[in-house]
Amino acid sequence: MIDTKQPFATNTPAIKVLKRDGRIIDFNAEKIITALLKAAKHVFGDLDPITFQLINDITDDVLAEIGSRFHEDIKIYEIQNIVEQTLLTHHQYDIAQEYINYRTERDFARNKATDINFTIRKLLHKDQSIVNENANKDSHVFNTQRDLTAGTVAKAIGLKMLPPKVANAQLKGEIHWHDLDYQPYSPMTNCCLIDFNEMLNHGFKIGNAEVEPPHSIQTATAQMAQIIANVASSQYGGCSADRVDELLAPFAKKNYDKHLMDAEEWVDGTEKQQAFARKKRKKIFMMPCRHSNTKSTRSILLKDKRLLQP
């Protein structure tokens, strides 16, 4: 009984397949069936039971040929050659032509992605995949057009620099290398998750100025603003601060410790001293915030227990 929805494969060889990008995977007969079905549907449209039986017969012959000639591994192009020859043996010239066309188109697509001349032509013709790839860039601005030109060249070079299996995954859409227009060709990025923890706790350098670690939450937030401004001025895209409440909690503690020391000198009683220190620290969060919505910022800071606890 023929399954008119899905052909079956028998005698599948237990061998490995060597991909073009260097990966080694298990042989999977279903991929041959899928490719043949696509080619047949493109030629005939809806497939009838006779065509399904034909695909089964061709697949069995392909597997038999592979099993008789290859016992450990086989290269991907060797599989494709056997499929093409088997189609010709069965006099399925139209299916063979469609199968070859699909294979050729895939090869062309891989080569075009690393062809600088081709990618530059796409940019000159305002290809949407290039001019609209990054929402932070206005492609009508001259500086952006110059940057897109450089980025297009860098992408073509970058794909050649990446390991073949990574480049292949990028081209197939399995992954997305966000900053391919800048790196690995050059050490630049579009967006940045800044390591504030390292910079605030160990100091950093802006220009020729050595900046020491902050001793209060006010100084810590001011330094964060300076860092973001400097990073943002040299890239497109956003700057992110991960788990900022945990990041700033130690500096809020420094404020508390300072106010507690003052209280111990002028206020009697441990409870009153601690209450004074908490009140002084809370007052910091009630101060106006110049570069954000003051009310919402106060609300966030006051609700964050990490910043308010001793």
Backbone bond lengths (Angstrom), bond angles and torsions (degrees), N, CA, C in turn:
res aa  C-N    CA-C-N  psi(-1)  N-CA   C-N-CA  omega(-1)  CA-C   N-CA-C  phi
1 M - - - 1.472 - - 1.521 108.99 -
2 I 1.322 116.83 127.13 1.458 121.16 -177.02 1.519 110.02 -90.63
3 D 1.331 116.16 131.08 1.461 121.15 173.85 1.523 107.64 -82.13
4 T 1.327 116.91 108.64 1.464 120.00 -175.68 1.517 113.00 -77.51
5 K 1.314 117.17 -1.78 1.462 119.96 177.62 1.523 111.87 -99.04
6 Q 1.321 116.38 -33.20 1.455 119.21 -177.08 1.523 110.20 -147.57
7 P 1.345 118.18 118.20 1.460 120.12 176.83 1.524 110.76 -64.46
8 F 1.329 115.41 161.19 1.450 119.26 178.20 1.517 109.08 -113.35
9 A 1.337 115.88 159.16 1.463 121.11 179.00 1.515 108.70 -127.47
10 T 1.318 116.40 137.46 1.463 121.03 179.78 1.517 109.38 -120.25
11 N 1.345 115.25 161.37 1.466 121.37 175.98 1.532 112.22 54.78
12 T 1.333 116.03 47.43 1.462 120.14 179.78 1.523 110.28 -70.37
13 P 1.341 119.38 123.90 1.467 121.67 -179.58 1.527 111.42 -64.80
14 A 1.327 116.49 138.82 1.468 121.39 178.08 1.523 108.89 -92.77
15 I 1.330 115.99 71.89 1.459 121.21 -177.60 1.526 109.60 -129.42
16 K 1.327 115.66 174.90 1.455 122.23 178.49 1.526 110.04 -103.37
17 V 1.332 115.34 153.23 1.464 121.54 177.93 1.524 108.74 -113.31
18 L 1.341 116.53 129.42 1.463 122.08 177.96 1.525 108.35 -94.44
19 K 1.345 116.31 110.64 1.459 121.12 -178.40 1.527 110.81 -78.11
20 R 1.337 115.92 163.42 1.468 120.39 179.90 1.524 112.20 -62.71
21 D 1.332 117.08 -31.73 1.461 119.94 -177.40 1.523 113.24 -86.81
22 G 1.340 117.13 7.50 1.457 120.58 176.00 1.514 114.75 98.05
23 R 1.331 117.90 -10.69 1.461 119.71 178.90 1.522 111.00 -69.72
24 I 1.327 115.45 151.61 1.462 122.17 175.79 1.523 107.42 -119.86
25 I 1.330 116.88 118.56 1.461 120.94 -176.74 1.522 109.62 -127.65
26 D 1.334 116.03 165.33 1.466 120.80 176.54 1.528 110.13 -70.31
27 F 1.312 115.66 144.26 1.462 120.70 175.87 1.524 109.28 -65.62
28 N 1.329 116.44 133.24 1.460 121.60 -177.64 1.526 109.01 -131.44
29 A 1.328 116.24 106.83 1.462 120.75 -177.82 1.522 112.29 -65.88
30 E 1.333 117.19 -24.20 1.462 119.98 -179.14 1.529 111.55 -61.35
31 K 1.330 117.40 -30.19 1.464 119.90 179.32 1.528 111.13 -67.32
32 I 1.325 116.69 -35.36 1.467 120.19 176.43 1.526 109.69 -66.49
33 I 1.334 115.73 -44.96 1.465 120.34 179.41 1.527 110.54 -60.01
34 T 1.336 116.43 -45.32 1.466 120.74 -179.01 1.523 111.17 -60.96
35 A 1.341 116.48 -43.73 1.463 120.34 -179.98 1.524 111.32 -64.22
36 L 1.332 116.99 -41.62 1.463 120.55 179.24 1.528 111.44 -66.91
37 L 1.329 116.64 -38.94 1.465 120.15 178.15 1.528 111.20 -63.22
38 K 1.336 116.45 -42.74 1.464 119.93 179.21 1.523 110.54 -61.00
39 A 1.330 115.72 -44.62 1.464 119.72 -179.70 1.527 110.71 -64.53
40 A 1.341 116.65 -42.75 1.465 120.64 -178.64 1.528 111.19 -66.30
41 K 1.328 117.29 -40.89 1.465 120.36 179.45 1.521 111.07 -65.56
42 H 1.334 116.25 -35.32 1.465 119.17 178.40 1.526 110.94 -66.93
43 V 1.326 116.55 -30.53 1.469 120.97 -179.01 1.526 111.34 -84.38
44 F 1.352 117.13 -47.12 1.463 121.14 -171.34 1.530 114.31 -102.79
45 G 1.331 117.19 -15.31 1.460 118.80 -172.92 1.516 109.62 81.43
46 D 1.335 117.64 -127.56 1.465 120.76 177.27 1.527 110.02 -65.50
47 L 1.336 115.77 138.17 1.460 120.74 -176.52 1.528 110.53 -98.69
48 D 1.324 115.49 135.36 1.463 120.65 178.10 1.528 109.45 -99.55
49 P 1.349 118.26 171.50 1.472 121.00 -178.82 1.524 113.81 -56.24
50 I 1.330 117.20 -33.75 1.468 119.78 -179.74 1.527 110.29 -64.81
51 T 1.340 116.48 -41.04 1.468 120.08 179.57 1.524 110.93 -68.07
52 F 1.335 116.44 -38.43 1.463 119.37 176.80 1.528 110.51 -62.05
53 Q 1.328 116.38 -40.68 1.459 119.68 178.24 1.526 110.61 -64.46
54 L 1.331 115.65 -37.40 1.459 120.39 177.82 1.534 110.71 -62.67
55 I 1.331 116.35 -43.61 1.469 120.57 178.96 1.526 109.75 -63.24
56 N 1.341 116.69 -39.38 1.468 120.17 176.97 1.524 111.13 -60.44
57 D 1.327 116.09 -46.08 1.469 120.57 -178.09 1.527 110.91 -63.85
58 I 1.323 116.09 -43.42 1.469 119.86 179.57 1.527 110.25 -63.81
59 T 1.335 116.38 -43.27 1.467 120.28 179.87 1.521 110.99 -61.96
60 D 1.339 117.09 -43.59 1.466 120.30 179.13 1.527 111.15 -61.43
61 D 1.327 116.90 -39.53 1.468 120.11 179.07 1.528 110.95 -67.55
62 V 1.330 116.24 -38.54 1.473 120.22 177.49 1.523 110.03 -62.75
63 L 1.329 116.95 -46.18 1.463 120.91 -178.93 1.527 111.24 -65.15
64 A 1.322 116.55 -38.05 1.465 120.01 178.81 1.525 110.69 -64.63
65 E 1.333 116.39 -41.24 1.466 120.85 178.98 1.526 110.86 -64.76
66 I 1.330 116.13 -44.21 1.470 119.83 179.12 1.522 110.33 -64.07
67 G 1.339 116.92 -44.33 1.461 120.73 -178.37 1.515 113.33 -63.53
68 S 1.329 117.40 -31.84 1.466 120.48 -178.49 1.526 112.55 -80.28
69 R 1.333 117.44 -24.33 1.470 120.58 -174.59 1.524 113.95 -105.38
70 F 1.330 117.09 -25.80 1.468 120.16 -174.58 1.526 109.24 -126.10
71 H 1.345 115.41 130.48 1.463 119.77 -174.04 1.533 113.20 -120.55
72 E 1.316 117.94 -14.60 1.465 120.56 179.77 1.525 111.92 -124.07
73 D 1.328 116.27 -53.68 1.462 119.22 179.61 1.524 109.89 -149.38
74 I 1.335 114.63 165.29 1.459 121.23 -178.75 1.521 108.52 -148.25
75 K 1.320 116.50 141.62 1.463 120.75 178.24 1.527 109.41 -81.34
76 I 1.328 115.18 151.61 1.460 119.94 -174.38 1.524 111.47 -61.56
77 Y 1.343 117.38 -38.48 1.463 118.76 -178.67 1.529 111.35 -69.52
78 E 1.347 117.56 -24.74 1.462 120.22 176.83 1.530 110.42 -69.66
79 I 1.331 116.38 -38.01 1.469 119.90 175.24 1.522 109.87 -61.96
80 Q 1.321 116.01 -46.14 1.463 120.17 -177.90 1.525 111.52 -62.88
81 N 1.317 116.92 -39.46 1.468 120.04 178.53 1.527 111.47 -64.04
82 I 1.333 116.34 -40.36 1.470 120.19 179.57 1.530 110.17 -65.79
83 V 1.333 116.82 -40.85 1.468 120.27 178.17 1.525 110.22 -60.90
84 E 1.323 116.74 -45.36 1.464 120.44 -179.03 1.532 111.10 -62.43
85 Q 1.328 116.81 -45.84 1.465 120.23 -179.23 1.529 111.60 -64.80
86 T 1.331 116.59 -37.09 1.467 120.14 179.29 1.524 110.68 -66.99
87 L 1.326 117.13 -39.62 1.464 120.83 176.60 1.531 110.97 -60.84
88 L 1.325 116.20 -41.18 1.468 119.85 178.93 1.524 110.95 -67.48
89 T 1.338 116.34 -37.61 1.470 120.14 178.24 1.526 110.87 -61.89
90 H 1.338 116.28 -34.52 1.469 121.22 178.89 1.530 111.56 -86.52
91 H 1.333 116.76 6.22 1.469 122.63 178.36 1.535 112.45 62.13
92 Q 1.327 115.80 28.99 1.464 120.31 178.12 1.534 108.62 -96.85
93 Y 1.332 114.75 70.80 1.460 120.09 -172.17 1.538 112.30 -69.27
94 D 1.326 116.63 -37.75 1.469 119.11 -179.42 1.529 111.39 -67.07
95 I 1.340 115.84 -42.77 1.467 119.14 177.97 1.526 109.87 -65.35
96 A 1.339 116.14 -40.47 1.464 120.13 178.60 1.525 110.83 -60.94
97 Q 1.343 116.40 -42.70 1.463 120.23 179.78 1.525 111.06 -63.11
98 E 1.323 116.41 -42.48 1.465 120.31 179.44 1.525 110.86 -66.06
99 Y 1.331 116.95 -40.84 1.464 121.70 178.35 1.529 110.21 -62.51
100 I 1.325 116.73 -43.62 1.468 121.14 179.85 1.529 110.38 -66.61
101 N 1.336 116.79 -40.57 1.466 120.13 179.43 1.526 111.27 -60.85
102 Y 1.336 115.99 -43.73 1.466 119.98 -179.86 1.520 110.48 -63.31
103 R 1.336 115.51 -43.77 1.466 119.96 179.21 1.531 110.39 -61.88
104 T 1.340 116.52 -42.55 1.461 120.78 -179.23 1.525 111.25 -65.59
105 E 1.339 116.89 -40.81 1.460 120.68 179.00 1.524 111.13 -61.58
106 R 1.331 116.27 -39.73 1.469 119.83 177.90 1.523 110.73 -63.80
107 D 1.328 116.45 -41.89 1.466 120.40 178.39 1.525 110.64 -63.78
108 F 1.349 116.38 -42.85 1.460 120.27 178.62 1.528 110.89 -61.88
109 A 1.335 116.54 -42.52 1.466 120.33 -178.82 1.519 111.21 -61.20
110 R 1.337 116.30 -41.08 1.469 119.70 178.71 1.525 110.98 -64.57
111 N 1.333 116.34 -41.66 1.462 120.09 -178.19 1.525 111.96 -71.85
112 K 1.340 117.10 -37.11 1.465 120.61 -179.39 1.524 111.40 -63.06
113 A 1.329 116.63 -36.05 1.464 120.27 -176.71 1.518 112.28 -62.44
114 T 1.326 117.01 -26.28 1.466 120.59 179.92 1.524 112.11 -107.63
115 D 1.342 117.04 9.48 1.465 122.02 178.44 1.527 108.48 -94.33
116 I 1.325 116.89 109.42 1.461 121.16 -175.75 1.526 111.19 -61.74
117 N 1.320 117.93 -41.76 1.466 120.73 -179.07 1.527 111.47 -61.19
118 F 1.334 116.00 -41.61 1.465 119.83 -179.54 1.526 110.99 -66.46
119 T 1.334 116.99 -44.35 1.466 119.82 -178.00 1.528 111.51 -67.96
120 I 1.334 117.86 -34.33 1.465 120.36 176.79 1.530 110.19 -66.71
121 R 1.337 117.40 -38.81 1.468 120.01 176.98 1.526 111.00 -61.91
122 K 1.341 116.87 -38.25 1.463 120.04 176.81 1.525 110.76 -61.64
123 L 1.325 116.37 -40.02 1.462 120.48 178.99 1.525 110.90 -65.93
124 L 1.332 117.27 -43.63 1.464 121.21 -179.13 1.527 111.58 -64.03
125 H 1.338 116.39 -29.46 1.462 120.60 178.91 1.532 111.94 -92.93
126 K 1.334 116.21 15.47 1.469 122.20 175.12 1.528 112.62 57.61
127 D 1.320 116.50 42.44 1.460 120.23 177.47 1.530 109.33 -59.54
128 Q 1.344 116.52 127.48 1.465 121.12 -174.28 1.526 112.75 -61.65
129 S 1.328 117.18 -30.37 1.463 120.01 -179.18 1.519 111.79 -66.91
130 I 1.338 117.14 -18.15 1.460 121.19 -179.98 1.524 111.14 -101.29
131 V 1.339 116.84 -53.14 1.467 119.31 -172.96 1.524 112.77 -71.90
132 N 1.334 117.97 -21.73 1.468 120.39 -178.76 1.520 112.95 -111.87
133 E 1.325 117.94 13.66 1.464 119.67 -175.83 1.526 111.55 -66.16
134 N 1.335 117.38 -38.97 1.465 121.25 -177.83 1.522 109.03 -114.58
135 A 1.333 116.50 115.01 1.463 121.11 -177.09 1.527 112.46 -66.84
136 N 1.337 117.61 -15.06 1.460 120.66 -179.57 1.533 112.39 -82.38
137 K 1.329 117.12 -4.92 1.461 120.50 -176.57 1.527 110.29 -115.17
138 D 1.333 116.49 126.19 1.460 122.04 175.60 1.523 108.28 -89.62
139 S 1.335 116.51 109.05 1.463 120.63 -173.09 1.525 113.30 -70.92
140 H 1.346 118.27 -6.97 1.461 120.81 178.64 1.530 112.11 -87.25
141 V 1.328 116.88 -12.26 1.462 121.31 -179.36 1.527 109.18 -84.45
142 F 1.338 115.99 138.40 1.465 119.87 -175.91 1.523 111.84 -58.74
143 N 1.341 116.80 -45.49 1.466 119.23 -179.12 1.525 111.44 -59.79
144 T 1.336 116.11 -37.89 1.464 119.49 178.73 1.522 110.90 -68.81
145 Q 1.331 117.67 -39.09 1.463 120.51 177.72 1.525 110.74 -60.59
146 R 1.328 115.50 -40.87 1.463 119.19 177.48 1.528 110.66 -65.41
147 D 1.341 115.67 -40.13 1.461 120.02 179.18 1.530 111.10 -66.90
148 L 1.346 117.29 -39.26 1.463 120.98 178.36 1.526 111.18 -64.49
149 T 1.335 116.00 -37.03 1.465 119.41 177.71 1.522 110.59 -62.83
150 A 1.340 115.33 -47.51 1.469 119.40 178.35 1.522 110.62 -63.27
151 G 1.347 116.30 -39.95 1.458 120.00 -179.36 1.511 112.98 -66.41
152 T 1.338 116.53 -36.27 1.466 120.61 178.89 1.526 110.80 -63.95
153 V 1.322 115.92 -42.65 1.466 120.34 176.98 1.528 110.12 -64.99
154 A 1.344 115.97 -43.61 1.466 120.39 -178.41 1.526 111.43 -62.74
155 K 1.348 117.34 -36.00 1.468 120.28 178.63 1.523 111.18 -63.37
156 A 1.335 115.62 -45.90 1.462 119.45 -179.14 1.523 110.88 -61.25
157 I 1.337 115.70 -40.79 1.467 119.66 178.61 1.527 110.26 -71.71
158 G 1.341 115.99 -40.67 1.462 120.38 -178.20 1.515 112.83 -61.14
159 L 1.341 117.11 -38.66 1.469 120.15 178.52 1.521 111.62 -62.23
160 K 1.335 116.22 -32.70 1.464 119.61 177.69 1.527 111.42 -75.29
161 M 1.344 116.60 -25.66 1.461 120.71 -179.26 1.528 112.03 -81.22
162 L 1.336 116.90 -28.58 1.464 120.45 -178.82 1.526 110.90 -68.89
163 P 1.334 117.73 153.91 1.471 119.47 172.01 1.528 109.37 -55.91
164 P 1.323 118.39 140.83 1.474 120.82 -175.34 1.520 114.11 -51.72
165 K 1.341 117.65 -40.75 1.465 118.65 -177.75 1.527 111.64 -69.48
166 V 1.345 117.54 -29.82 1.466 120.62 176.95 1.526 109.86 -72.98
167 A 1.339 116.48 -44.68 1.464 120.53 178.42 1.525 110.77 -61.10
168 N 1.321 116.84 -40.63 1.463 120.74 179.87 1.524 111.10 -65.32
169 A 1.331 116.96 -40.95 1.467 120.68 177.91 1.529 110.66 -64.03
170 Q 1.339 117.31 -36.84 1.465 121.39 176.60 1.526 110.67 -63.56
171 L 1.320 117.28 -45.12 1.461 121.51 -178.10 1.528 111.69 -67.67
172 K 1.334 116.96 -31.75 1.463 120.96 -179.39 1.522 112.23 -84.07
173 G 1.337 117.16 -7.25 1.455 120.47 179.81 1.514 113.99 82.41
174 E 1.328 117.71 11.80 1.464 120.67 179.12 1.525 110.92 -74.84
175 I 1.335 117.36 -28.79 1.458 122.99 173.74 1.524 107.57 -134.88
176 H 1.330 116.32 166.77 1.469 120.03 173.98 1.519 108.50 -132.02
177 W 1.329 116.09 114.13 1.465 122.21 177.66 1.527 106.28 -83.98
178 H 1.335 116.18 99.09 1.463 121.95 -167.18 1.524 113.03 -59.05
179 D 1.316 118.49 -40.17 1.460 121.98 -174.09 1.523 112.14 -108.13
180 L 1.323 116.94 36.19 1.459 120.31 -177.52 1.523 112.15 -63.12
181 D 1.351 117.37 -22.96 1.463 119.35 178.26 1.525 112.41 -77.54
182 Y 1.336 117.48 -3.16 1.463 120.48 177.42 1.526 113.01 -123.84
183 Q 1.295 117.19 -39.09 1.451 119.81 -178.20 1.527 109.70 -143.76
184 P 1.350 118.17 147.48 1.468 127.42 22.96 1.528 115.71 -82.85
185 Y 1.356 118.30 -1.09 1.464 119.77 -179.20 1.525 111.35 -58.53
186 S 1.334 117.40 -38.84 1.465 121.42 177.46 1.526 108.34 -143.53
187 P 1.329 118.00 157.67 1.478 120.84 -175.78 1.525 112.45 -82.54
188 M 1.340 117.49 59.07 1.460 121.22 179.32 1.526 109.29 -129.86
189 T 1.335 116.10 160.75 1.460 120.91 -179.16 1.523 110.31 -137.48
190 N 1.333 115.88 165.19 1.465 121.78 175.20 1.522 111.57 -90.92
191 C 1.303 117.76 -39.57 1.462 123.14 -178.81 1.521 108.62 -127.77
192 C 1.326 116.21 160.94 1.460 117.87 -173.31 1.528 111.21 -145.72
193 L 1.321 116.17 129.90 1.460 122.63 168.53 1.527 105.68 -97.76
194 I 1.317 115.81 96.26 1.467 121.68 -170.49 1.525 110.64 -71.28
195 D 1.323 116.05 138.32 1.464 121.22 178.79 1.531 109.16 -84.19
196 F 1.337 116.11 72.98 1.460 120.61 -179.42 1.523 111.56 -64.09
197 N 1.315 117.11 -33.59 1.464 120.32 -178.21 1.526 110.80 -58.44
198 E 1.313 116.71 -46.96 1.468 121.01 178.90 1.524 110.98 -65.04
199 M 1.320 116.99 -44.32 1.462 120.98 -173.76 1.527 112.05 -71.13
200 L 1.330 117.29 -41.27 1.462 119.65 -178.09 1.525 112.22 -74.54
201 N 1.312 116.94 -30.46 1.469 119.60 -176.84 1.523 113.80 -90.83
202 H 1.338 117.40 -18.53 1.460 119.42 -177.96 1.521 113.26 -125.80
203 G 1.335 117.07 3.25 1.453 119.87 -179.62 1.516 111.68 83.98
204 F 1.331 116.11 166.04 1.457 120.82 -179.33 1.522 108.81 -157.50
205 K 1.326 115.31 -179.38 1.459 120.58 -176.57 1.520 109.27 -129.83
206 I 1.337 116.64 129.47 1.456 122.85 173.04 1.518 107.58 -118.08
207 G 1.326 116.48 115.38 1.462 119.35 -173.86 1.516 109.28 64.12
208 N 1.319 116.26 -123.30 1.466 120.98 176.91 1.521 112.12 -101.74
209 A 1.327 116.64 4.56 1.465 120.60 -176.01 1.524 111.00 -93.47
210 E 1.326 115.81 126.83 1.454 122.12 174.27 1.532 108.45 -86.77
211 V 1.319 117.45 122.40 1.464 121.90 -177.37 1.523 109.08 -107.29
212 E 1.333 115.96 123.75 1.461 120.77 -178.52 1.530 110.61 -81.34
213 P 1.330 117.52 160.96 1.468 120.58 176.79 1.525 110.70 -60.03
214 P 1.328 118.70 142.13 1.469 121.90 -178.25 1.531 111.63 -72.68
215 H 1.340 115.26 155.66 1.462 121.19 179.02 1.524 111.88 -115.02
216 S 1.335 116.96 11.87 1.463 121.07 176.90 1.519 108.46 -155.23
217 I 1.327 115.80 162.37 1.455 119.51 -179.77 1.524 111.00 -70.26
218 Q 1.352 117.49 -29.20 1.465 119.66 177.27 1.525 110.60 -62.88
219 T 1.331 115.71 -46.87 1.462 119.57 -179.67 1.526 110.94 -67.33
220 A 1.335 116.47 -37.00 1.469 120.24 179.91 1.526 111.01 -61.33
221 T 1.340 116.96 -45.83 1.464 119.75 -179.56 1.526 111.13 -69.12
222 A 1.332 117.28 -34.84 1.466 120.07 177.21 1.529 110.45 -64.83
223 Q 1.338 116.35 -41.23 1.461 119.65 178.06 1.526 111.21 -65.75
224 M 1.333 116.93 -37.54 1.467 119.69 177.26 1.523 110.52 -60.50
225 A 1.337 116.62 -41.31 1.464 120.22 178.66 1.526 110.85 -63.22
226 Q 1.339 117.08 -40.55 1.464 120.86 177.88 1.526 111.08 -63.64
227 I 1.323 116.03 -43.33 1.467 120.67 -179.28 1.524 110.33 -62.65
228 I 1.336 116.64 -47.19 1.466 120.84 -179.08 1.526 110.52 -61.23
229 A 1.339 116.77 -42.80 1.465 120.35 -179.51 1.522 111.12 -61.25
230 N 1.332 116.99 -41.40 1.461 120.43 -178.75 1.523 112.10 -71.03
231 V 1.336 116.98 -40.34 1.465 119.81 179.02 1.530 110.24 -67.85
232 A 1.340 116.36 -44.32 1.462 120.72 -177.07 1.524 112.15 -64.83
233 S 1.332 117.16 -28.31 1.464 119.79 -177.82 1.523 112.76 -72.61
234 S 1.325 117.39 -12.87 1.465 120.13 -176.48 1.524 112.70 -117.14
235 Q 1.337 118.07 16.15 1.459 120.60 179.76 1.518 110.19 -157.53
236 Y 1.347 115.40 164.74 1.457 121.09 167.97 1.523 107.70 -89.59
237 G 1.317 116.00 166.97 1.455 118.98 172.62 1.513 113.09 89.46
238 G 1.313 115.24 -175.26 1.455 121.47 -172.18 1.512 114.06 -97.28
239 C 1.332 114.55 165.02 1.464 122.63 173.71 1.529 107.31 -118.68
240 S 1.310 116.75 132.45 1.459 121.00 -176.10 1.520 110.92 -119.15
241 A 1.342 114.85 149.15 1.463 121.95 174.48 1.517 107.42 -121.44
242 D 1.313 116.84 116.95 1.456 121.68 -175.09 1.525 111.14 -84.66
243 R 1.348 117.03 128.91 1.467 123.93 174.21 1.530 110.42 50.76
244 V 1.330 114.35 57.15 1.464 120.57 -172.86 1.526 111.99 -63.99
245 D 1.346 117.96 -27.34 1.463 119.39 178.80 1.529 110.99 -64.41
246 E 1.336 115.91 -44.43 1.462 119.57 178.00 1.525 110.73 -67.99
247 L 1.326 115.79 -33.87 1.458 120.53 179.83 1.529 111.70 -63.61
248 L 1.339 116.78 -42.45 1.462 120.96 -174.13 1.528 113.55 -88.81
249 A 1.330 117.73 -14.80 1.466 120.49 -177.26 1.532 113.23 -54.70
250 P 1.346 120.45 -44.61 1.472 119.52 179.64 1.527 113.17 -61.76
251 F 1.341 116.87 -30.80 1.464 119.45 -179.25 1.529 110.66 -78.58
252 A 1.340 116.72 -31.15 1.462 119.75 171.66 1.528 109.85 -64.90
253 K 1.324 116.51 -35.09 1.469 121.44 177.08 1.529 110.72 -65.04
254 K 1.333 116.55 -35.52 1.466 119.78 177.30 1.528 110.42 -63.37
255 N 1.345 116.63 -40.09 1.462 119.96 175.83 1.527 110.71 -60.60
256 Y 1.319 115.50 -45.78 1.470 120.46 -179.19 1.528 110.52 -60.97
257 D 1.315 116.77 -45.53 1.471 120.41 -178.88 1.531 111.14 -62.14
258 K 1.329 116.76 -39.31 1.466 120.60 179.89 1.531 110.57 -65.22
259 H 1.340 116.40 -45.85 1.466 119.90 -179.94 1.526 110.86 -67.45
260 L 1.322 117.32 -32.85 1.459 120.35 178.51 1.527 110.59 -66.90
261 M 1.327 116.85 -38.27 1.467 120.19 176.96 1.526 110.61 -63.10
262 D 1.337 116.60 -41.21 1.470 119.72 176.84 1.526 110.60 -63.03
263 A 1.331 116.01 -41.96 1.464 120.32 -178.26 1.523 111.23 -65.34
264 E 1.320 116.88 -38.67 1.466 120.39 -179.67 1.521 111.63 -63.13
265 E 1.334 116.24 -24.44 1.468 119.74 179.77 1.525 111.88 -83.72
266 W 1.348 117.16 -31.05 1.462 119.55 -171.37 1.525 114.57 -118.75
267 V 1.333 118.53 -13.31 1.467 120.75 -175.33 1.524 109.28 -118.94
268 D 1.337 116.21 136.97 1.463 121.12 178.28 1.528 110.27 -89.85
269 G 1.325 116.21 142.32 1.462 121.15 175.26 1.521 112.40 92.66
270 T 1.343 114.92 130.43 1.473 120.50 -176.59 1.525 112.03 -62.36
271 E 1.342 116.61 -44.32 1.464 119.49 -177.51 1.522 111.51 -63.19
272 K 1.339 116.41 -41.25 1.464 119.80 179.37 1.533 110.85 -67.59
273 Q 1.323 115.80 -36.72 1.463 119.67 178.66 1.533 110.75 -63.32
274 Q 1.342 116.09 -45.28 1.465 120.09 179.81 1.528 111.38 -66.67
275 A 1.327 116.44 -38.87 1.464 120.16 178.44 1.528 110.42 -63.45
276 F 1.336 116.23 -40.29 1.460 120.88 178.13 1.531 110.63 -62.11
277 A 1.334 116.26 -44.74 1.465 120.56 -178.76 1.522 110.79 -64.06
278 R 1.342 116.85 -41.73 1.470 119.80 179.13 1.525 111.22 -65.24
279 K 1.338 116.41 -40.22 1.461 120.56 -179.00 1.526 110.91 -64.68
280 K 1.333 116.26 -42.65 1.461 120.28 -179.91 1.532 110.91 -64.79
281 R 1.340 115.89 -40.11 1.464 118.44 -179.66 1.524 110.54 -69.11
282 K 1.335 116.79 -39.72 1.463 120.25 179.04 1.521 111.06 -62.90
283 K 1.320 116.36 -32.83 1.458 120.80 179.98 1.528 111.21 -62.41
284 I 1.334 115.66 -31.21 1.470 120.00 178.78 1.520 110.19 -60.49
285 F 1.349 116.03 -41.09 1.458 120.09 -177.77 1.523 112.33 -74.43
286 M 1.348 116.85 -13.17 1.459 120.48 178.13 1.519 111.94 -90.35
287 M 1.339 117.19 -6.08 1.459 120.94 179.38 1.522 109.74 -69.58
288 P 1.348 118.49 148.01 1.473 121.14 -179.75 1.520 111.41 -59.03
289 C 1.332 115.82 141.58 1.462 122.20 176.01 1.523 107.54 -103.14
290 R 1.305 118.54 116.13 1.455 122.88 -169.51 1.524 113.22 -72.18
291 H 1.337 117.67 -30.26 1.459 119.34 -170.61 1.521 113.27 -113.81
292 S 1.331 117.45 20.81 1.458 119.12 178.28 1.511 109.33 -154.52
293 N 1.314 116.36 175.36 1.451 121.01 177.30 1.518 108.81 -67.43
294 T 1.336 116.75 110.51 1.463 121.42 -171.34 1.520 112.28 -60.06
295 K 1.336 116.26 -46.65 1.457 119.78 -175.71 1.519 111.82 -63.45
296 S 1.341 117.05 -46.41 1.464 119.99 -177.97 1.518 110.78 -68.89
297 T 1.341 117.30 -36.33 1.457 120.16 179.76 1.520 110.75 -65.94
298 R 1.337 116.24 -43.11 1.469 119.47 176.78 1.523 110.37 -58.30
299 S 1.331 115.35 -44.67 1.461 119.92 -177.26 1.518 111.15 -59.91
300 I 1.340 116.06 -43.94 1.465 120.09 -179.47 1.516 110.90 -63.72
301 L 1.336 116.10 -45.96 1.460 119.97 -177.26 1.521 111.68 -66.14
302 L 1.329 116.67 -40.84 1.455 119.88 -177.41 1.522 112.04 -70.62
303 K 1.333 117.34 -28.32 1.459 120.58 179.85 1.519 112.53 -81.11
304 D 1.333 116.79 -17.30 1.463 119.76 -176.14 1.523 109.63 -80.66
305 K 1.308 117.12 107.14 1.460 122.08 -175.74 1.520 112.23 -66.50
306 R 1.347 116.98 -26.06 1.465 118.99 -179.87 1.526 111.05 -63.16
307 L 1.348 115.88 -34.62 1.456 119.88 -177.06 1.524 112.56 -83.58
308 L 1.333 117.33 -18.98 1.460 120.46 -175.65 1.521 113.81 -101.64
309 Q 1.332 116.92 -19.55 1.462 117.65 -177.74 1.526 110.45 -75.53
310 P 1.349 117.99 150.90 1.472 121.16 -178.54 1.516 111.21 -60.88
